[in-house]
Amino acid sequence: MAEETDYVVWKMFDRAMSSVRVLKFELIKDVLDGYLRQLVQKYYDQFGFSISLSNIADMDRESMNLALLLSCQYGNNDCLMKSKALIEKNDGTLANEPDRDQKLTAYCYGVQESSQTEWERLWASYKTEHNANELYSIRYGLACSKDDLTIKNWLQLIKGDDIRTQDKHTAINQVSGTETGRDFVWEFIESEWQWIKDKTLQESWTRASSILTTCTSTFSTSVLKQKVQSFRDSKKTDIEEMGLDGTFDNIMTTIDKNIKWREDNEQNFVDWIKNNENGEGGDAAKLTASAFFVLAAALL
């Protein structure tokens, strides 16, 4: 796998790894990210920021987009620093705008690695932008800040008029997908429940289920399970009125599955990675074998 540079293979890998996304919120994250960072290195070397954008083929663009997102996600320092440089260079002029297939990475990880100034500048550009694809990319980037106050403020801004009603759930779900933001979204759900209820019942907003499901999809501890159950019990009448009983049934089932999956697999991941990183057979052989192990475990 470490020698693989085919887009389809890496796309399948990315989909498989989404099955173990619960681990990025736990202590194993650093072990797993370090391992996967090595795994994706060659793919990044071929299709990362070093690739020439002159006459680049469409399929290579797909590979570039994926290689960048994976590499920055797993903490590749070169990817992170170049994303930071791109967003700091982006002054709103077309000449300094990141390439369209580098934007998700540049906006997200550029915001993550840069100062509050870059976040504010990106938000300012959002309020004057009209292109739907660009608006999505900017929201994706704004969700990636690792500053607690910035994320809390962003969730409040999502409630406001600058974010269209049809985009609010997507913006909130993007925050739920980040390590910093997930727990703040749950706090937002608890503290802004009346807003969610009013939008659902008074404006026929149908996205409360999506927000609840996405936020809790990576909950994998008994503490978090109890937190959700207590909230459900305290909002029993509202939940029935909003037609969310089935959503909460599914959420509790998912959390139980996540807890069981971690109990059965988490330590095996750590042990296997540690045992094989220093084994015999060369780096390529070790990483190839490990990749298939990760994929097999993810697909269970």
Secondary structure as GFF3:
##gff-version 3
##sequence-region A 1 300
A	DSSP	alpha_helix	7	17	.	.	.	ID=ss1
A	DSSP	three_ten_helix	18	25	.	.	.	ID=ss2
A	DSSP	alpha_helix	29	39	.	.	.	ID=ss3
A	DSSP	alpha_helix	41	47	.	.	.	ID=ss4
A	DSSP	alpha_helix	58	73	.	.	.	ID=ss5
A	DSSP	alpha_helix	77	89	.	.	.	ID=ss6
A	DSSP	three_ten_helix	94	96	.	.	.	ID=ss7
A	DSSP	alpha_helix	103	113	.	.	.	ID=ss8
A	DSSP	alpha_helix	116	126	.	.	.	ID=ss9
A	DSSP	alpha_helix	132	142	.	.	.	ID=ss10
A	DSSP	alpha_helix	148	159	.	.	.	ID=ss11
A	DSSP	alpha_helix	165	176	.	.	.	ID=ss12
A	DSSP	alpha_helix	182	191	.	.	.	ID=ss13
A	DSSP	alpha_helix	193	202	.	.	.	ID=ss14
A	DSSP	alpha_helix	208	216	.	.	.	ID=ss15
A	DSSP	alpha_helix	222	234	.	.	.	ID=ss16
A	DSSP	alpha_helix	236	241	.	.	.	ID=ss17
A	DSSP	alpha_helix	245	277	.	.	.	ID=ss18
A	DSSP	alpha_helix	282	298	.	.	.	ID=ss19
###
